[in-house]
Amino acid sequence: MVWRPNPGPQTRFLASPARRGLYGGAASGGKSAALIACPLRWIHNPRYRGLYLRREATYLGDAIDKTRALYPALGARLVTSPRVVWTFPSGATLWMNHCEHESDIANYDSFEFSEVLFDELTHFAEKQFDGICARLRGTDPSLPYWSRAATNPGGVGHEWVFRRWGAWLDPQHPNPAAPGELRWYVGREDGSPGDPNALSYTFVPAKIEDNPHVARTYRAELMGLDPVRREQLLAGNWLVRPAAGKYFKRTWVRLLDARPTQVRGRVRYWDLAAGGDWAVGVLMSVTDEGLFVVEHVERLRGSPGEVREAVKRTAALDGPGVPVVLEQDPGQAGKDQVFSYAVELGAEGFAVYGRPKRTDKITAFGPVSSQAQVGNLAVVRGPWNGPYFDVLEGFPEGDHDDDVDATSGAHAVLCGAPLTDPSPPPTPPEPDLSRDLSAFAGR
């Protein structure tokens, strides 16, 4: 025995005959392990070809590591080029790939699959799910030709997954389904088991309590998330959504009369204006006790020249010991902008860094929201407090979120987020024009 499913939801999911099976709904219910085990029922059949998918290739590594811990014991061999494929002794194969863009559906046009496994289904668009499932075809009646998916609430595909599996996920559904119950649909309409055009669906919920292999400390990690994400991952709540007031309330923070003197670090983080938005620079520190303190916020709307002067002015007020970090837009333009600031302010003794945008605004603000909710975020009193609180409390539904981005960035930097090197590139040597032009002498 090389692997055994957990009793309860995981076993029920693996035993379901549904053509469209969804599993999970909360963190650490054993979702990825269940998907990786799905092919094991068919690996004796040389005509089995499975497809395991993540939305982005960067997330495949963890899944590949999990398969390395199981599949070799069953005699499987892994090939990683030109694609990642496990081949079992019978000749059965499991492809592990990604489908980042909707146009990537075409990459699978000429293939037939016995089973498609979607990990984190809410990361996919509905068009991707339907397009890839259209490749479930073949002539061997002993193979399943079905899809299996696992997911948590949230993500770009939250709404369509909630709608598609509404009978299980929506408590207000007019005809709710029990966990593991089969329902038949023709397209988006109700169908019946005897209709050859109908597909059977099911959803099997699982939570952290259903997985005996999860460390007890993981629940404490989930408790540290922002309120929305915590409710989604810990409780499997599909109804909670990002809304104003859920990520920040001014009553959560302590107000200080002065800046702290004993600090481990301090940074001025700028989200520069673009397209008429506000340029916002947040000065934040972290004390020796680990308290994060928003010491000052500079906000303005102005021309690029006026914004640059404001960055220089606040740098002078903060002092050369406070690094200036700019949120770096993607592409060469963002690099050039950071470089120009680094050259100008560097000549006056200030350190300037760039920090590329790496995630969506809600995810980025989550750690700040969590710190505020547990009372570990303080704000120094000042006339800027009101507008600053208004923006944070209105997030993500407000008209502007520049204060949010600058606060998220400052907190991330104080927590060790990587920064770009602002140092100017080495100056290339001057060309020897006399030598280069000598060939043309006398012509």
Buried (B, 14 or more C-beta within 10 A) or exposed (E): EEEEBBEBBBBBBBEBEBBBBBBBBBBBBBBBBBBBBBBBBBBEBEBBBBBBBBBEEEEBEEBBEBBEEBBEEBEBEBEEEEEBBBBBEBEBBBBBBBBBEEEBBEEBEEEBBBBBBBBBBBBBBBEBBEBBBEBBEBEEEEBBBBBBBBBBBBBEBBEBBBEBBBBBBBEEEEEEBEBBBBBBBEEEEEBEEEEEEBBBBBBBBBBBEBBEEBEEEBBEEBEEBBBBBBBBBBBBBBEBBBEEEBBBBBEBBEEBEEEBEEBEBBBBBBBBBEEEBBBBBBBBBBBEEEBBBBBBBBBEEEEEEEBBEBBBEBBEEBEEEBBBBBBBBEEEEBBEBBBEBBEBBBEEEBBBBBBBBEEEBBEBBBBBBBBBBEEBBBBBEEEBBEBBBBBBBBBBEBEBBBBBBBBBBBBBBBEEBEBBEBEEEEEEEEEEEEEEEEEEEEE
